[in-house]
Each structure stands twice: as C-alpha cells, then as structure tokens.
C-alpha cells in the first residue's frame, strides 16, 4: 500500500505510518475536532471497489464498535473516503505480546494474568456472537500498565468474503495460530479462537509455537494432521496441570476443547493458583516499542466489576427492579380478578421488564435474552399464582432460569452463583408473600395498601440485590488476576 502520510481521510489528518500487516496499514492520525491522536487502520484500496465488501465492512464495524470490555481495544469510528475504508481506534504508545514473548521467559503468574485477560475478552465477545478469527500475539497490545488489549476484532471476517480473496481461495488467519478447522476452510465457532489462545499458551509455556515449517501452508497442514508435540518434552519443568490445559485447548476435534474461553481461563487459574506475592505486587510486562496496533495514551476502561461497585449504582439497580415488580404486581391484580393466571403473567412480564431495564446498566443484553427473561417470568408468574403456598418454589425456578440466561451473557457466573440467585429469589418472594398476606388483613385500607407495596418491594429488593451481588462476585473473581491500572 502507498504511503498516505499527509493525506486527509474524512476528519482525520494522517501524520505518520506505524506499520503494515497482511490485511491493513496503520497510521498515526490527528482528529482536530477532538484534539487527539488516533490510530487509523486503512484497508487496501481495491477492497473499496467491491460493493459487497463495503456493505459487510459497515455492518461488521458497527457490531465491533459496540464491544466494551477492559481488555478489548475499542473502535472509535469507521468510514470510507477517497476510495479507502478505514477503522479508527485509540492510539497508545505500547508493545505487543509478540515483543513480550521475545524477552525473558514469563513467570507462571504472568502467564496466568495474560491468558486470563485475553480469555475473558474472548468470552465477552463470544457471548455476543462475535468470533475473532485471528487471535495471535501481535493482535494483543500490552499497554503502559501491563494490561492486555485484544485488537483487530472482526477484521478477518470483514475481509474474508471479499471477491479478491474468494477468487484466489485464500484463507484468512495466521498459520502458526490457526485451528485445524479454519485451515480446512470449514465453518468455525468460538472454539477456533480457543485453539488459537491455546497456541499462545503453548508458546508462553515452552518458548515456541507447536508447529514450525518452511512454508505457511505446511504449518497449516501440521495443525490439521500432526500430533501435538507434548509441552513437557520441550519444557520438562512445566507443571502437569498446566500441560493438561494446553492439551485440551489444542485438541484437533473442536468438541474435545473447552466449551468456552471462560472455562479455559478457570482451568488455568486452578492450575496456576494466584500467590499472595503476585496478588500484592503484580509484575507488569515491559513496554518499549511504538506499535502499529492501536491506541492513544489512555487507561483502559475500568473492569465492569469494579465500575459497578459504587453503592449508588447498586441502589439504582435495586430501586428500578423494585419499581418494576411493584408496578407489575399492582397491574396484575385487576387481571387476576377475571383469570388468576393472567394476573400472574402480567405481573411477571412487567416485573421482568423493570429488572431488564435495571440490568442493562450493568450488562448489555441482546433482544433475544431480553425476550427470554420476560418470557420466563411471565410464564412462571402465571404458574406461581395457582400453586398456592408453594408459589415461592416456582419463582425460585424462575430465578434459576434467569441465572442461566445471564450466564450466556456473562460466562463468569458458575452453577453455584446461579443456585444462589435462585435461592435469593425463592426466599425473597417467600418473605414478601408472607408480608403481603399479613398486609391484606389490615383493616385500614390506606395502611393495608401501603404495606402491600412494601411487601412487594421487599421481595423485589431481596431477589434483585442478591442477584446483583452474585453477578458482581462472579465477575470480580474472573477479573482477580487483572493488574491494577493505577
């Protein structure tokens, strides 16, 4: 690609080239309106002549721009100008994981931290239906505080359908880190990214990638056909528990790998327990090079678990949830006078809507999951009102199913967390139901009505507060190996 230094692309003035890879060139650019430098990833000009590519580029870029995770490099903007398509990202003076792997051997605690950060970033994206397709060390930035930032999300997918590639039969990806199914040109899913992360873990553990050959295609064929060189043969000091994680991540059959990146992270954390010394004094990788891969000198966004920990945010979540349940139950009462299950359905649906509104401040939920949550509580509400004194058991089941839906969006939730969410909703509605029954027996109507509202609020506050506590506890545990950003 020709040097674009000095050229204006949309609102961005290109200042200097930063590097060029197989899919794009990266430039440092100035954005006058925001008075900041950005990293501009410019795709080859011939791609812009493909209308299908431009459409796909816009669609995928919008999706990637929605990703908000402390270990995913954000996308500021994207566009097309003068026949070039480009993606705008933060600009940071940093190195990459490639640079780090060229230095002294990593400690086990460093390996634990790095894989945890990359894995939780992948887990977050996978839960939203996004596959990276090109997970490799050069796509992992190491910022000035030692944190990982996974970059180039979706770029391989944006480019792989181009007529310029499909006509030549090219396969997007990097041979040294490519899964067997990707090398075969088969349909891939999140387990392909897990394989690539397994290759990175292998490289961290033994000092080299598992397969080396004279040509890129030969490396791809080795991934497909050759047995994995046992990690302990290359590094006799490698712990058996760590080797098991590597072997499972690099299974030839995708179904034999970890089901999720979060599962792989938890397995590695169990294999490499965090030491008290490492927890108190995390060792940040050195940063020495100005790289072509993104970012401005900016501290990555705070981890969701830490950002969500403010008491005000907690109260807002609980209050919105409680209002939803109070409104839902009060709206359901008139319907129940005609047909009891209909009243429960209305109460459950409206209450769940309030809960979802509160939850979206904590965790982005897809429409599919929103409908699932509303449907669960509507159905369980209709069943609960006809089960008599055992209604709280049905609502505990609703809590369990809610936890299962939330786990799809936040894989850090374990079965134990989900069970506690279910228990919290069951106990909350049991106590609230008893209080409701007592309140309706109070002869003074105004006082009775107020007590009814308080009883419903008690149930909603107990269930919602416990659910938030379990969710944040799970997320905080998943982020425990993240070094502090201060």
N, C-alpha and C positions, 0 to 999 in steps of 0.2 A: 504494500500500500504506500502511496506517495506521502511525503511529509506534509502535514496540514498546519504546521506552525504558522501563526499569524492569521489564519482563516477564521471567519465568523460563522459559527453554526447556530442558527437561531439566536437566543440571547447569550450564547457562550462564546467568549474570545479565547481561542486556543493559544496557549502560552509556550508549551514545550512538550515534546514526546516523552513518554515514560517507559514505553516498551511495546512490543508487538508479539502476539501469540498466534496460535493456529487459527483462531476464529475472529480476532479483532485486534485493533491497535488502541492503545490507551494514551491519553494526553492529559496534561495538566491544563485546566482552563479556568478563566475568570468569569464570574457571574456578577456584572455590575449592579443589578437590581438588589442583590442580597449582599454585595460587597464581600464575596468569599471566593475561595478557590474550590474547584470541584475536580473530580476525576471523570473524564469523558471517554467512554468506551465506544469507539467508532467501528462499525462493521464494514466489510469490504463494499465498495460502491456498486458492484454488479448485483448484489443482493436486492438493492432498491428497485431494480428493473423487473423484479418478479412480483406481480400484484399479490399473489398468494402469500409470499413471504412477508410483505408489508402488513397484510391483514393479520397474519399469525403473530408477527412481531408485536403489533399493537395489543392484541388480545393477551399474549403471554406476559408482556411487560406490565400491563395493568394488574395482572394477578400477582406477579412477583413484587410489585410495588406495595402490595398490601401486607407483606411479611413484616412483622415487628417482633424481633427477638434479639436479646443481648448479644448473641453470637452469630447473627446473620447481618452482613453488610447491607444497609438499607439502600433502596433506589429512590433518588430524589425526583427524577424526571426522565422522560424519554421523548424522542421525536424524530423528525425527518427534515433535512434541509439540504438544498443543493445536491440532491441525489445521494446523500449519506443518511443512514439511520444510526442513531446513537442512543446510549443509555448514560444517565448522569448519576454519579454516586459520590459519597463523601470522599474527601481527599485527606489521607493521613500519611505522615512520614513513618513508614513501618517496614518490617521484614515479613517474610512468609515462613510457613512451616518448612519449606524446602531449605531455606537458609539455616533454620534451626537444626535440621537433620544433618547438615554438613559439619556441624560443630561437634563438641564432645558428646559422648553417649548420654542420653537422657536418663534421669533417675526414674524409678518406678512411680514416684509421686508426680513427676512432670507428665509421665505417660498417662497416669490416671486423670490428671487435670485436663490435659489436651483432648483426650478421647471423650471425656465427659462433656466438654464444651461443644465439640463437633457433633457428638451423638445427640445431645439434647436439641441442637439446632436442626439436625435432620429429622428428629422425632416430631418437632413442632411443624416443620414443613410437610412431612408425610401425613400428619393428621389432617392437613388441609388439602390433601390430594396432590401435592407437588413432589416430583422426583427430580433430584439434582442432575443426575446422568453423567457428571464429570467430577466426582469427588477425588481430589488429589492434593498433595501438599502445597502446590503453587496456587491453589484456589482457597487456601486457608491463610489469611493475614494474621500476623501476630502484632498487636498494637503496642503502644509505648508502655502499657501497664502489664503486658504479658498475656492479655486475653486474646482468644481466637475470634476471628470474624470470617465466617464462610461466605465466599463471594461467587459470582457468576451463576447464581441460581437461575435455572430455566434457559440459559443461553444455548446449551446444546439442543434443547427441544425446539427453541426458536429457529435454529439453523438447520436441523436435521432434515426437514421436509422440503428444503429448497430444491428447485429443479437443477441447480448447479451441482448439488450433491447426489440427489437420487439418480440422475442420469449416469453418474460415474460409479454408483454403487458404494460410495464412501460411507463409513460408519463413524458417527460422532462419538468422541470419547478419547481417553488416553490409554494406550495399550497396557502399560505397566500396572494400571489400576482398574482395568476393565473386567467386569464379570463375564463368566462363560456365556451366559445367555445374551449379553449385549454384544459380545464378539461374534455370536452366531446370527446377529441381526434379528433376534426374536423380541417379542414384546416384553418389556421389563416393568418391574414394580419397585417398591421401596427396598426389597431385598437385594436388588442390584447395588443400590447405594451402600447397604450394609456390607456387602462384599468389598466394595472399594474402601470403606472405612477399615475393614479387616486387613486389607493390604497395607494401609497406613500403619495400623497397629503392629503388623508383622515387621514393617520397616523400622519402627521405633524400637521394637524388642530385640531385633537381631542385627540391625545396621544396614540392611539392604532389602530390596523388594524380592519376592519369592522367585520370580522368573526373569531371566536375562537371556537375550538372543541377539543375533546380528541385525535383524530387521524388525520393525514394529509388528508386521503380520505374524512373524514367528513367535513373538511374545504372546500375541492373542491366541495362537494355536496352543501354546503351552498352557495358558489359563484354561482352555477348553479340555485338553486331553491329558496333560501331565499331572502325576500325583504331586501334592504339595510337599516341598522339601520340609521335613519336620523342623520346627523352630528350634527345638533343643539341640539338634545336631549342629546348627550354626552357632547357637549360643548355649553352651552346656549349663550356664548358671541361671537360665530362665526358669522361673517357678512353674511347676506343673499346672497350677490353677490358671495362670496367665496363658499358658500354651493351649489349654482347653478352650478358652475364649476365642483365641485365634483360629483354632481348628474348626470350631462351629461357625464362625463368621465367614470362613473361606471354604465352606462345603460347596462342592460342584453343583449339587442339587439345591435350588433356592428353598425348597421346603424343609431342608435339613438345617438351614441357618436360623439365626434369631428371627423371631416374627417381627420385631420392631427394633429400631435403633435404641429406644429406651431400655428394652430388655438386655441388649448388649452392654449398655452403659452400666446397668445394675449388676450384671455378671462380672464386669471388670472391676467395679468398685468392691465387690465381695472378694475378688481375687487379690486386689491390692488395697487392703484396709488403709484408711487415712490415718497417718501418725499424728500424734499431738504436736510434734515439732513442725511438721509440714503445715498443719492447720494454723499454727500461730505465726509461722514465717514462710509463707508460700514463696517459692523461687520463681520469679518472673523470667521468661526467656529473654536473652539479649536482643536488642533492636539496633541494627546497624545500617540498614540499606533503604534507600528510597525506591519503592517498588512500583511496578506498573499496575498492580491490583489495588484498587480504590483508596479512598477515604481522606477526609480532612482531619486536622488535629482536633479530634473530638472524642470525649469519653463516651464509650458505647452506652446506650440506654440502660438504665438500672434494670437488674433482673426483675421479672414480674413479681416474684415472691417478695422481694424487698420493696418494690414500688407499691405493692398492695398492702404493705404492713401498717400504714398510717391508720390510727384509730378512726379518724374522720371518714376514711374510705370504708372501713368496716361498718360503721354505723349507717352510712349511706346505703350500703348493700342491704343491711338488715331492715332498715326503715322502708325501703322500696319494696322489699319482699313482703313485709308485714302488711303494708297498704294493699298490695295485690291480693293477699289472702283475705283480708277483712272485706274488701270490696267484692271479691269473688263469692264468699260465703253469704254476705248480705244480698247480693244479686240472685244467688241460688235459692234462697228461702222462698220467694214467691213462686218460682218454678216448681219447687218441691211440693207445694200445696196441691198442685194438679197432678204431678207424676214425680214421685220421690227420686228415682234415678236421674231424671233430667236436672233436678236441682243440684245433685252431686256432680253431674257432668259440667254444668255451668260454673260451679264453684271451683272445680279442679282446673278447668281451662283458663279462667280469668286469673286464678291464683298463680298458675304456672307462667302466664304471660308476664305478670309482675315480677316473678322470680327471674325470668329470662332477661327482662329489661335491666334488672339489677346485675345479673351475671355478665352481661355484655360489657360492663365496665371493667370486669375482671378478666374475661376471656372471650375473644371473638368466637361466636358460634355461627355455623353455616345455617342456611334456611332449613335444610334437611334436619339438622339436630334441634332447631327451634320447634319445628313441627312435631318432631318425635317427643320432646319434653312436654309440649302442650297436650299431645295425644295421650301420653302415659298418665298424666294427672287427671285429664278429663275422664278416661276410662276407669281409673282406679277410684276417682271420686264418685262415679256412678255406682260402682260396686260397693264402696265403703258404706254408703248411706243405707244399704239394705242388709248389711251384715250384722247389725245390732251392736252388742258390746265389743265385738272383735274388729270393729272398723279400723282401729289403730294398726292391726296386723297388715291389712290391705295397704294402708298408707306407708307402712314401713317397706313393703314390697315396692311401692312407687318410689320411695327413696333409694332403694337398691337399683332399680332400673335407671333412675336419674344419674346415679353414680356411674353406671355402665356407659351412659351416653357421654357424660363428662370425661370419662377415661379415654374415649375415642379422640376427644379434642385435646386432652392433656394426659398423655400416657404415664406420667409420673404417679398418677393415682394407682394404688395397689388394691388388691381384694380386701385387705384389712381396712383401708380407708373407706372403701365402698360399703363394707359391713358397718362401719361406724356411722356413715352417713345415713344408712337405713335405720340403724338403732336410734339415731338422733331424731329422725322424723317420726318414728313409731312412738317414742317416749313423749316427744313434743305434742303430738296430737292426742295421746292418751291423757296427759295432764290438761291440755287445752280442752279436751272433750268433757272431762270431769268438771272443770271450771265452768264450761258452757252450760252443762246440765244444772249446776247449782245456781248459776246466774238467772236462768229462765224461771226459777222458782221464787225469785224475789218479787214480792207483791207490787212494789213501786215500779211502774213501767219505765220511767226515765232512768232510774238507777239500774234496773234489770238490763235495759238496752246498753247502757254504758259498760256494765260488767260482761255482757256478751261480747262486745267489741274487744274488751281487754282479754277475754279468754281466747278469742281467735288470734289476737295479736301475740299472746303468749306462745301459742302453738307455732305460729309462723316464725317468731323470733328464735325459738329454741331450735327448730329444724334448720332454718337458714343460717343462723350463727354457727351451729355445729358443722354444717356442710362447708361453709367458708373456711372454718378452722382446719378441717381435714384437707381441703384442697390446697390451702396455703402451706400446710405442713408437708404435704407430698411434694409440692413444687420446691419448697425450701430445701428439702432433703436432696432432691435431684440436683439442685444448684450448689450443694455444700462444698464441692471441690472448686468452685469458681473463685479465682483470686480476687481480693478486694480491688476496686478501681481507684481508690484514693492514693 
